[in-house]
Amino acid sequence: MPNYDYECQKCAKRFEVFQSMNDAKLTDCPESGCDGKVKRLLGTGGGIIFKGAGFYQTDYRSSSYQAGAKADGAASAPPAAPPVTTPAPKTAE
């Protein structure tokens, strides 16, 4: 359940209310003696953290960027070692 910020239009008091997303918005100022109307403020909210595969910045790069990155990776890779061959055993003739 999120916290919502409200501000009174009459006394300018700001307050925070912990309420369900399904609850109705508050309309009256809770300050004693103030009969002002309140307005719900827009908040920036908390930061969202995505974890797991598919949420990295480079996952959605263009195909030309991915092709260039692959070519750069291949160019900077160390050369492959030649295959090791063993001499065939000599047979008695």
Backbone as CSV, one residue per row, in Angstrom:
resi,resn,N_x,N_y,N_z,CA_x,CA_y,CA_z,C_x,C_y,C_z
1,MET,0.853,-1.178,0.000,0.000,0.000,0.000,0.898,1.241,0.000
2,PRO,0.618,2.165,-0.886,1.476,3.351,-1.013,1.109,4.470,-0.052
3,ASN,2.049,5.372,0.094,1.824,6.614,0.832,1.458,7.689,-0.183
4,TYR,0.454,8.479,0.155,0.051,9.577,-0.721,0.280,10.896,-0.003
5,ASP,0.776,11.876,-0.729,0.990,13.217,-0.189,-0.190,14.092,-0.580
6,TYR,-0.649,14.859,0.386,-1.760,15.787,0.175,-1.335,17.174,0.632
7,GLU,-2.002,18.201,0.084,-1.779,19.577,0.512,-3.126,20.282,0.590
8,CYS,-3.328,20.983,1.713,-4.558,21.741,1.899,-4.497,23.019,1.070
9,GLN,-5.571,23.328,0.367,-5.628,24.528,-0.462,-5.838,25.793,0.367
10,LYS,-6.310,25.624,1.592,-6.599,26.777,2.440,-5.432,27.116,3.372
11,CYS,-4.956,26.138,4.160,-3.904,26.421,5.142,-2.513,25.996,4.674
12,ALA,-2.403,25.393,3.509,-1.139,24.976,2.895,-0.410,23.896,3.695
13,LYS,-1.132,23.195,4.566,-0.522,22.103,5.329,-0.317,20.907,4.397
14,ARG,0.878,20.331,4.477,1.180,19.127,3.704,1.227,17.955,4.667
15,PHE,0.659,16.836,4.229,0.663,15.641,5.059,0.670,14.408,4.170
16,GLU,1.017,13.296,4.797,1.151,12.035,4.093,0.170,11.030,4.677
17,VAL,-0.485,10.272,3.807,-1.471,9.289,4.259,-1.127,7.940,3.634
18,PHE,-1.123,6.906,4.462,-0.892,5.534,4.022,-2.251,4.920,3.732
19,GLN,-2.570,4.712,2.451,-3.876,4.177,2.094,-3.776,3.272,0.870
20,SER,-4.772,2.428,0.731,-4.812,1.494,-0.382,-5.037,2.252,-1.693
21,MET,-4.618,1.619,-2.784,-4.839,2.238,-4.090,-6.322,2.279,-4.432
22,ASN,-7.125,1.443,-3.805,-8.563,1.406,-4.067,-9.353,2.394,-3.218
23,ASP,-8.722,2.960,-2.176,-9.420,3.921,-1.320,-9.692,5.217,-2.079
24,ALA,-10.755,5.880,-1.698,-11.099,7.171,-2.305,-10.108,8.241,-1.847
25,LYS,-9.889,9.247,-2.684,-9.006,10.356,-2.327,-9.602,11.121,-1.157
26,LEU,-8.722,11.691,-0.331,-9.199,12.546,0.749,-9.656,13.870,0.156
27,THR,-10.661,14.490,0.800,-11.165,15.766,0.279,-11.077,16.886,1.300
28,ASP,-11.090,16.547,2.592,-11.108,17.573,3.641,-9.798,17.572,4.423
29,CYS,-9.371,18.754,4.844,-8.149,18.921,5.615,-8.341,18.338,7.023
30,PRO,-7.375,17.536,7.506,-7.501,16.946,8.841,-7.137,17.917,9.965
31,GLU,-6.607,19.087,9.644,-6.221,20.080,10.652,-7.468,20.609,11.349
32,SER,-7.417,20.654,12.685,-8.589,21.140,13.427,-8.804,22.628,13.145
33,GLY,-10.044,22.989,12.896,-10.392,24.384,12.627,-10.242,24.789,11.166
34,CYS,-9.708,23.947,10.348,-9.545,24.261,8.922,-10.528,23.415,8.140
35,ASP,-11.367,24.038,7.364,-12.329,23.309,6.540,-11.936,23.362,5.072
36,GLY,-10.643,23.446,4.811,-10.163,23.542,3.435,-10.208,22.212,2.706
37,LYS,-10.172,22.316,1.426,-10.134,21.136,0.569,-8.673,20.754,0.333
38,VAL,-8.423,19.450,0.207,-7.059,18.989,-0.032,-6.914,18.475,-1.456
39,LYS,-5.680,18.549,-1.926,-5.348,18.087,-3.271,-4.228,17.057,-3.140
40,ARG,-4.388,15.932,-3.825,-3.337,14.912,-3.793,-2.205,15.357,-4.699
41,LEU,-0.977,15.273,-4.190,0.200,15.707,-4.926,0.808,14.548,-5.693
42,LEU,1.408,14.867,-6.797,2.107,13.849,-7.574,3.495,13.669,-6.982
43,GLY,3.862,12.446,-6.741,5.177,12.158,-6.187,6.050,11.478,-7.222
44,THR,7.327,11.493,-6.951,8.250,10.820,-7.859,8.284,9.328,-7.592
45,GLY,7.862,8.920,-6.430,7.844,7.500,-6.110,9.226,6.959,-5.837
46,GLY,9.289,5.716,-5.543,10.571,5.068,-5.288,11.205,4.608,-6.580
47,GLY,12.475,4.371,-6.521,13.176,3.864,-7.687,12.817,2.410,-7.924
48,ILE,12.719,2.037,-9.173,12.394,0.660,-9.524,13.695,-0.057,-9.857
49,ILE,13.864,-1.216,-9.282,15.056,-2.013,-9.550,14.610,-3.300,-10.225
50,PHE,15.077,-3.498,-11.445,14.764,-4.716,-12.168,15.906,-5.695,-11.972
51,LYS,15.576,-6.911,-11.627,16.598,-7.936,-11.453,16.258,-9.112,-12.353
52,GLY,17.280,-9.748,-12.855,17.066,-10.917,-13.691,17.426,-10.643,-15.134
53,ALA,17.300,-11.661,-15.942,17.651,-11.541,-17.360,16.643,-10.663,-18.085
54,GLY,17.132,-9.897,-19.042,16.252,-9.091,-19.872,16.070,-7.664,-19.420
55,PHE,16.767,-7.229,-18.376,16.572,-5.875,-17.887,17.842,-5.044,-17.938
56,TYR,18.784,-5.438,-18.772,20.018,-4.684,-18.861,19.920,-3.657,-19.971
57,GLN,20.650,-2.579,-19.831,20.602,-1.470,-20.777,20.964,-1.934,-22.182
58,THR,21.882,-2.863,-22.288,22.352,-3.294,-23.605,21.442,-4.328,-24.252
59,ASP,20.436,-4.823,-23.550,19.554,-5.834,-24.125,18.704,-5.305,-25.276
60,TYR,18.425,-4.043,-25.288,17.508,-3.488,-26.282,18.213,-2.554,-27.247
61,ARG,19.506,-2.726,-27.433,20.243,-1.900,-28.375,19.844,-2.276,-29.795
62,SER,20.122,-1.367,-30.721,19.782,-1.622,-32.125,20.638,-2.763,-32.669
63,SER,20.176,-3.361,-33.753,20.901,-4.495,-34.329,22.253,-4.044,-34.881
64,SER,22.352,-2.805,-35.390,23.637,-2.329,-35.909,24.643,-2.149,-34.769
65,TYR,24.185,-1.706,-33.619,25.065,-1.566,-32.460,25.545,-2.946,-32.006
66,GLN,24.640,-3.908,-31.945,25.009,-5.250,-31.513,26.004,-5.881,-32.479
67,ALA,25.822,-5.658,-33.802,26.754,-6.202,-34.791,28.129,-5.562,-34.636
68,GLY,28.182,-4.255,-34.400,29.461,-3.571,-34.194,30.152,-4.042,-32.927
69,ALA,29.394,-4.246,-31.871,29.971,-4.731,-30.615,30.519,-6.133,-30.782
70,LYS,29.817,-6.959,-31.542,30.279,-8.333,-31.776,31.579,-8.310,-32.591
71,ALA,31.669,-7.420,-33.606,32.876,-7.314,-34.418,34.044,-6.812,-33.582
72,ASP,33.804,-5.837,-32.702,34.857,-5.333,-31.819,35.335,-6.432,-30.881
73,GLY,34.421,-7.237,-30.375,34.789,-8.321,-29.475,35.625,-9.372,-30.173
74,ALA,35.290,-9.662,-31.425,36.043,-10.665,-32.182,37.430,-10.140,-32.528
75,ALA,37.548,-8.839,-32.822,38.836,-8.255,-33.186,39.774,-8.195,-31.982
76,SER,39.249,-8.013,-30.807,40.098,-7.890,-29.627,40.351,-9.219,-28.934
77,ALA,39.737,-10.288,-29.422,39.943,-11.610,-28.817,41.342,-12.105,-29.167
78,PRO,41.993,-12.826,-28.256,43.333,-13.360,-28.564,43.241,-14.391,-29.679
79,PRO,44.284,-14.510,-30.484,44.232,-15.478,-31.593,44.141,-16.900,-31.040
80,ALA,43.462,-17.715,-31.777,43.286,-19.098,-31.355,44.593,-19.848,-31.528
81,ALA,44.909,-20.707,-30.591,46.126,-21.508,-30.658,45.937,-22.593,-31.723
82,PRO,47.002,-22.928,-32.451,46.861,-23.976,-33.461,46.585,-25.309,-32.774
83,PRO,45.867,-26.188,-33.444,45.542,-27.468,-32.812,46.819,-28.277,-32.581
84,VAL,46.825,-28.996,-31.492,47.979,-29.829,-31.146,47.823,-31.164,-31.864
85,THR,48.864,-31.503,-32.614,48.834,-32.793,-33.307,49.942,-33.677,-32.746
86,THR,49.665,-34.910,-32.644,50.671,-35.861,-32.160,51.155,-36.685,-33.356
87,PRO,52.442,-36.949,-33.421,52.945,-37.743,-34.554,52.440,-39.170,-34.460
88,ALA,52.198,-39.737,-35.603,51.714,-41.127,-35.664,52.834,-42.058,-35.211
89,PRO,52.518,-43.093,-34.459,53.578,-44.028,-34.032,54.155,-44.784,-35.234
90,LYS,55.441,-45.006,-35.139,56.118,-45.709,-36.239,55.801,-47.202,-36.133
91,THR,55.586,-47.774,-37.261,55.291,-49.208,-37.296,56.525,-49.969,-37.784
92,ALA,56.690,-51.150,-37.328,57.844,-51.951,-37.730,57.588,-52.504,-39.121
93,GLU,58.567,-52.336,-40.005,58.416,-52.840,-41.358,59.322,-53.961,-41.635
